[in-house]
Amino acid sequence: MPRKRPKGVLAMGWACIECAATGRTEHAPTSADYPDTVIRRTSFYAGGGHGWKISALETPRETPAPWKIVVITGAPSWAEYWAETMAALPQDREMVVVDRPGYAASEPAHAVTDIRTQAEALAPLLRAAPGQKVLLVGQSYGAAIASIMADNNPGRVDGLVLLSGFFGETGPTARWLLDTGAKALKVIPKDLRHAVMEASGQRPQLVHARRALERLRIPVHMIHGDKDDFAPIEVAERLAREVKTRRPINFVRADGANHFLNDGPAEELVAAIEACIPQKKTWTFRLPKLPQLRIPRPQAGFALPQAAAARQQVA
């Protein structure tokens, strides 16, 4: 029987503790439930000269898909939690989801708390095949990182999605977790420890993410659940209003959804992401319609003026 991945705060915390106890780097993996032709583990070396080996999941395709969807996960950063969504992806899309530096099987072993360093390290994910377009998705804590990545790599990102974006202000559940985690920082497992350190130190760095958003020329979308008790939707809405972007941010409110949008039906998340991809316009050539010329016909008992004049001359 395939093992179901843990959902919710307590289940995720327990999965992290269990992995630390057993020495595993993956958290109740679900990618193992799919063949390598659907989802497979891959790795690459970090950009920015850091040299870390970064682990990720990808959807292999025989030929490059028109769009490559790159997902920058939150904190804790576990690509395994996207396996169901990746498996539901249509064949004309491909996706790569990363374990960010400092998490799961990715190096380094210490926390990388600077979002600009994270953006540098993850830049190789934006490499695309000739003619392929890239949709960059930043989830939760990864939203700020993805914004900087898009700004740092002009011409390599064609659209940006901020999914359940975390922007420095916590909801009640996240606040309790951070307060509790800070008190137990020395004894909790590595991934939880790094998540607490990242989230606690993000707010002063958001100036870099805001500046990045203001410089972007690509379409920017925000998708946020209105029941999010980790990253309040009001904070994301305020950011969308205040940041002076070159084009308005498309804000999508997910009714009844919480912070973990990838916990819901995979098809719904795939559809939400797909809606952020511009649809290809099809052009058809049509000949212009010419005006129809109508020659009036004389009615019975009515003579044309020329004919009447001729009769008068004869008379």
Rosetta blueprint (number, residue, H / E / L):
1 M L
2 P L
3 R L
4 K L
5 R L
6 P L
7 K L
8 G L
9 V H
10 L H
11 A H
12 M H
13 G H
14 W H
15 A H
16 C H
17 I H
18 E H
19 C H
20 A H
21 A H
22 T H
23 G L
24 R L
25 T L
26 E L
27 H L
28 A L
29 P L
30 T L
31 S H
32 A H
33 D H
34 Y L
35 P L
36 D L
37 T L
38 V L
39 I L
40 R E
41 R E
42 T E
43 S E
44 F E
45 Y E
46 A L
47 G L
48 G L
49 G L
50 H L
51 G L
52 W L
53 K E
54 I E
55 S E
56 A E
57 L E
58 E E
59 T L
60 P L
61 R L
62 E L
63 T L
64 P L
65 A L
66 P L
67 W E
68 K E
69 I E
70 V E
71 V E
72 I E
73 T L
74 G L
75 A L
76 P L
77 S L
78 W L
79 A H
80 E H
81 Y H
82 W H
83 A H
84 E H
85 T H
86 M H
87 A H
88 A L
89 L L
90 P L
91 Q L
92 D L
93 R E
94 E E
95 M E
96 V E
97 V E
98 V E
99 D L
100 R L
101 P L
102 G L
103 Y L
104 A L
105 A L
106 S L
107 E L
108 P L
109 A L
110 H L
111 A L
112 V L
113 T L
114 D L
115 I H
116 R H
117 T H
118 Q H
119 A H
120 E H
121 A H
122 L L
123 A H
124 P H
125 L H
126 L H
127 R L
128 A L
129 A L
130 P L
131 G L
132 Q L
133 K E
134 V E
135 L E
136 L E
137 V E
138 G E
139 Q E
140 S L
141 Y L
142 G H
143 A H
144 A H
145 I H
146 A H
147 S H
148 I H
149 M H
150 A H
151 D H
152 N H
153 N L
154 P L
155 G L
156 R L
157 V L
158 D L
159 G E
160 L E
161 V E
162 L E
163 L E
164 S L
165 G L
166 F L
167 F L
168 G L
169 E L
170 T L
171 G L
172 P H
173 T H
174 A H
175 R H
176 W H
177 L H
178 L H
179 D H
180 T H
181 G H
182 A H
183 K H
184 A L
185 L L
186 K L
187 V L
188 I L
189 P L
190 K H
191 D H
192 L H
193 R H
194 H H
195 A H
196 V H
197 M H
198 E H
199 A H
200 S H
201 G L
202 Q L
203 R H
204 P H
205 Q H
206 L H
207 V H
208 H H
209 A H
210 R H
211 R H
212 A H
213 L H
214 E H
215 R H
216 L L
217 R L
218 I L
219 P L
220 V E
221 H E
222 M E
223 I E
224 H E
225 G E
226 D L
227 K L
228 D L
229 D L
230 F L
231 A L
232 P L
233 I H
234 E H
235 V H
236 A H
237 E H
238 R H
239 L H
240 A H
241 R H
242 E H
243 V L
244 K L
245 T L
246 R L
247 R L
248 P L
249 I L
250 N E
251 F E
252 V E
253 R E
254 A E
255 D L
256 G L
257 A L
258 N L
259 H L
260 F L
261 L H
262 N H
263 D H
264 G L
265 P L
266 A H
267 E H
268 E H
269 L H
270 V H
271 A H
272 A H
273 I H
274 E H
275 A L
276 C L
277 I L
278 P L
279 Q L
280 K L
281 K L
282 T L
283 W L
284 T L
285 F L
286 R L
287 L L
288 P L
289 K L
290 L L
291 P L
292 Q L
293 L L
294 R L
295 I L
296 P L
297 R L
298 P L
299 Q L
300 A L
301 G L
302 F L
303 A L
304 L L
305 P H
306 Q H
307 A H
308 A H
309 A H
310 A H
311 R H
312 Q H
313 Q H
314 V H
315 A L
